[in-house]
Amino acid sequence: MTTKYLKTLVAVVLLAVLWVGFTYWDKHKSDELSKTAPKPAEKIVPLESAHVQAFTLTPRAEPGFTCRRSNGKWELEPGPNPAVADTKASAMPAETLAADPSSVSTFLSSLTSATVDEVVDPHPASVKDFGLDPPAETIAVSSDSKPPQLTLLLGDETPTGGGVYAQVAGNPRLFTLASYLKTSLEKSLFDLRDKRALTLDVDQIQRIEVAEKGKHWTLEKNPEGVWDFNLPPLVRADRMNVNQITGELRDLNMQTIVADDKKKAAGYGFGSPLLTVKVTSPQGEQTIQLGHKDGDRYDAMNSALPPIFTLNSTFLTQFEKDPSEMRDKDLFSWSTFDVKRLDINTPKGHWVFEQQKDKWQETSPKSQTITSDKMDGLLEDVRALRAESFPKTANLAALGLAKPAYQFKVQFGEKNQTETVEASKAGDHVYGRRTTDLLPAELKKDALDSIDKQLAGL
């Protein structure tokens, strides 16, 4: 064997030895790491939320209740009251309540993700000192998977407040859970019930009728989907105020339950309600009334719901506005960048402006190109025509609007919409209205001065 081949053989053997050594070291290191690596946290309820079909929450010495899936929805079934046990009343079936799906989902997420924090004692001689005899709360779970039944018992908080003692029924082991789970899992019937005080789809509402302190007014959605304000007659409603009202209705929740039924409604002030709001949609009608003041809230009821409950005072505030606040004060609705044509009549002449090939042209009384800054200024002044107040009289002749001296006709948008506003001066006052409005508005005294000045400068 030559020296060359001998060296090659020695190199191959050395590589083989190194490979075996590294392989052994890597396996040994992996075994060591596996021994020292923390074990995965032990889940207390080894289920996915989707498999839970029902759960029953029973606080210590208080009525319990069951939350159950039914046709894809969650329903609440109040249980018998221990205070009236062995009586006919306790045996009577309680009315089923709708549950809030979001609250139930949050509860199940907390329950099915809960893990053992620390094992206190595998076989405690007694659990009474830990608040588990009887438990502070019992959570019995039914599922369509394994395990089909499981009951979690919650006890007192640990002395440091960092955890809560717990057991699984049938297993003597005493352990602790993270302290935040106490709040997440100890829920009342009210916590999980559907607390909506209005159950209609707010986006589908077509009509809102309001009666408050002798004032009556109505909001109606017209065929174009825009809200009108019915005094009567129909006038355009202020978009911001309407959005505030519909937002309040969308977020309207019961704060507390005062009574489970309306048998004694008159005792809560509903014989002479402070506020009545009737809401109509394709789904039906619901009427909400406010009765007596209840602390910082008001007793309330909904014609479509069984209980008497309380609402925050902000609900009343939304409807205490003067009817004039509900009227749209803008005479125009377009944006300046959408305008395609502006036609103006004043006591001093007639002007027409058209947008042609992205440039503004004055086409009457003479033909000339108008710089964008001048045109923007004129459009902004016209768009700024706005009501300061609303006169009590609807007599257009008395306000100079039977034969208005000013007229502004604007074409705008992809659909070439048109809006026309007429205005006049009567003494020291300026009045105006959109031609589709039956009622006039009073504008600022100098509302037309800037427009006259702009036109004179052209």
VEXKOLLUM-809474 format. One record per residue (C-alpha): residue in three letters; x, y, z. Coordinates in steps of 0.25 Angstrom, whole numbers, plus 5000, padded with zeros to 4 digits. Each point is the difference from the previous one (the first is absolute). Layout:
N
alaXYZ/...
***
This chain:
458
met500050005000/thr500650134996/thr500250125010/lys498950084992/tyr498949905002/leu500449975014/lys499850155003/thr498750004993/leu499549885008/val500450065013/ala499350134997/val498749924997/val500149935013/leu500250135008/leu498850064993/ala499249885004/val500450015014/leu499750145001/trp498649984993/val499749895011/gly500550095011/phe499150124995/thr498849924999/tyr500149945014/trp500350145005/asp498850064993/lys499149885005/his500550025014/lys499850155000/ser498649984995/asp499749905011/glu500550105010/leu499250114995/ser498749924999/lys500249975015/thr500250145004/ala498950064990/pro498850055007/lys498849914998/pro498850064992/ala499050065009/glu498849905004/lys498750054995/ile498949985010/val498949984990/pro500649924988/leu498950054990/glu499950104989/ser498950105001/ala499249954988/his499849875007/val499450065013/gln498549984999/ala499550055013/phe500650055013/thr499450035014/leu500550105010/thr499649995014/pro500550105010/arg500049965015/ala498650015006/glu499550084988/pro499149964988/gly500849944989/phe499750004985/thr500349924988/cys500550054986/arg499649914989/arg500249994985/ser498750004993/asn499950014985/gly501350064998/lys499750115011/trp500350005015/glu498850015010/leu500050025015/glu499249915009/pro499950065014/gly500049895011/pro499249995013/asn500250105011/pro500649925012/ala499350105009/val498649944995/ala500549864999/asp498949895002/thr498950104996/lys499150004988/ala500750134996/ser501449944999/ala499449884991/met499450104990/pro500850004987/ala500750144998/glu499950074987/thr501149984990/leu500850134998/ala500950034988/ala501550005003/asp501050104994/pro500849924991/ser501350095002/ser499949985015/val499849854999/ser501249994990/thr500950085009/phe499649915012/leu500249874992/ser501450054995/ser500450025015/leu499549875004/thr500649914990/ser501350075000/ala500250005015/thr501249925005/val500549955014/asp500850115006/glu500649915012/val499649875007/val499850035014/asp499749865005/pro499749874992/his499249945012/pro499550115010/ala499449955013/ser499050124999/val499750114990/lys499150085009/asp501150105003/phe500250024986/gly498550044997/leu499749884993/asp499049935010/pro499150054995/pro500650074988/ala499950144997/glu499549974986/thr499749874992/ile500249994985/ala499449884994/val500349984985/ser499449914990/ser500649974987/asp499849924987/ser501549955001/lys500849935011/pro499850035012/pro498550014998/gln499950055014/leu500950085009/thr499850085012/leu501050115005/leu499950055014/leu500650145004/gly500350045014/asp500650125007/glu501250084996/thr501449965005/pro500550095011/thr500950084991/gly498850024990/gly500949954989/gly499149884997/val498749935004/tyr499849865005/ala499349894991/gln499749864998/val499449914990/ala498849925005/gly500449855002/asn501550045001/pro500550035014/arg501250084995/leu500050145005/phe500650114991/thr500050154997/leu499650084988/ala500550134996/ser499250115008/tyr499550074987/leu499249874997/lys499150035012/thr499450124994/ser500049934986/leu499249885005/glu499150055012/lys498950054991/ser498650045004/leu498749984992/phe500050154996/asp501549994996/leu499749904989/arg498650044996/asp499750084987/lys499950145006/arg499650084988/ala498950095003/leu499650014986/thr500049874992/leu499750064986/asp501150014989/val500350155002/asp500550004985/gln498649964995/ile499350115008/gln499050084992/arg499350095010/ile500350055014/glu498950075007/val500350085013/ala499150065011/glu500750085011/lys499450115009/gly498950044991/lys500950004987/his499749904989/trp500949984988/thr500349894990/leu501249964992/glu499749924987/lys500949944990/asn499650044986/pro500149914987/glu501450054998/gly500549955013/val500150145006/trp499450045013/asp498950115000/phe499550075012/asn498550015001/leu499550125008/pro499149994992/pro500250034988/leu501249924996/val501450075000/arg501449954999/ala500549945013/asp501450045005/arg500949884997/met500950015013/asn498850005009/val499449894993/asn501349925001/gln500050035015/ile498649955002/thr500249874992/gly501449985007/glu499350015013/leu498949904996/arg501149904994/asp500750005013/leu498850005010/asn500249905011/met499349975012/gln500850045012/thr499249925011/ile498849925001/val498950075009/ala498949904998/asp499949874992/asp498650044995/lys499150124998/lys498949975010/lys500350125008/ala500450094989/ala499250125005/gly500850005013/tyr501350034992/gly499450134993/phe499549944987/gly498650065002/ser500650134996/pro501349974994/leu501150104998/leu500449964986/thr499349914990/val500849954988/lys499349914989/val500949944990/thr499549934987/ser500849914991/pro499649894990/gln500249915012/gly498950065008/glu499850115010/gln500550025014/thr499750115010/ile501050045011/gln499550095012/leu500750065011/gly499450015014/his500550045014/lys501450055002/asp500849895006/gly501350055006/asp500850054988/arg499149924991/tyr498649984996/asp499049895001/ala499649954986/met499349904992/asn499949954986/ser498649964995/ala500649874993/leu500849965013/pro499549945013/pro500850075011/ile500150145006/phe501450054999/thr500950125002/leu500750094989/asn501150105001/ser499550155000/thr500750024987/phe498849934993/leu499150125005/thr501050104996/gln500049964986/phe498550034999/glu500050135008/lys500450094989/asp499250114994/pro499349954987/ser500850114993/glu501349935003/met499549884992/arg499950084987/asp501150004990/lys500650145000/asp500849984987/leu499350054988/phe500949924991/ser500549865001/trp501149994989/ser501550015002/thr500750114992/phe500949894992/asp498749944995/val499450124993/lys499950004985/arg499250134998/leu499650125007/asp498850094996/ile499850135008/asn499050114999/thr500150135009/pro499450144999/lys501350034992/gly500049904989/his500049854996/trp501349925000/val500349864995/phe501249925003/glu500349864994/gln501249905002/gln500649974987/lys501249904998/asp500450025015/lys499950154999/trp498950105004/gln499450094989/glu499150125002/thr499049984989/ser499050115003/pro500050125000/lys501349994993/ser501049894996/gln501349995008/thr500849905008/ile499950015015/thr501249975009/ser499849885009/asp500350095013/lys498950104996/met499049894996/asp500349925013/gly499750135008/leu498750024993/leu499649865002/glu500350005015/asp499250135002/val498849944993/arg500249865008/ala500050085013/leu498650054999/arg499449955013/ala498950025009/glu500250085013/ser498649985004/phe498649974995/pro498950105000/lys498749975006/thr499250054987/ala500049914988/asn499550124991/leu501050014989/ala499550134995/ala500250075014/leu501449954999/gly500350044986/leu500049864995/ala498850014991/lys500950074990/pro501449975005/ala501150104995/tyr501149895001/gln500049864994/phe501149905000/lys499949874992/val501149905001/gln500249874992/phe500949905006/gly500449855002/glu500149894990/lys498549994999/asn499950154996/gln499150035012/thr499550145002/glu499750095012/thr499450144999/val500050105012/glu499250135000/ala500450125009/ser499550145002/lys500350125009/ala498850065008/gly500450125008/asp501249965009/his499749854998/val500449904990/tyr499149884997/gly500249884992/arg499549864996/arg500349884991/thr498950004990/thr499649865005/asp499850055014/leu498750055004/leu500550085012/pro501050114999/ala501250035009/glu500750135004/leu501550024996/lys501150095005/lys499850144997/asp501250004992/ala499849874993/leu499950054986/asp501050125001/ser501249914997/ile499449944988/asp499650134994/lys501550055003/gln500549874993/leu499150024988/ala500450154999/gly501549965000/leu499849904988/
***
